[in-house]
Amino acid sequence: MQRQILEFLSPAELAKRLNVSRRTVFRFVSAGKLPQPLRLSKRTVRWRWADVEAFLATHERPKGRRCDRG
């Protein structure tokens, strides 16, 4: 039996993987383009990467603008 490793991502980590800004991650959640995060405490949320991958596999991949400020 193979063990599955659960990977939890912060908003910043998820934004980096999707190549969008942190704020855009929350906009996508509000628009239903990403799953709701898990709330670990009042100010801490995380996404299970497996949940995000499954969601993106069944939905159109969100497109956002990356705003790189130097």
Secondary structure, DSSP 8 states (H G I E B T S, - for coil): -------EE-HHHHHHHHTS-HHHHHHHHHTTSS---EEEETTEEEEEHHHHHHHHHHS-----------
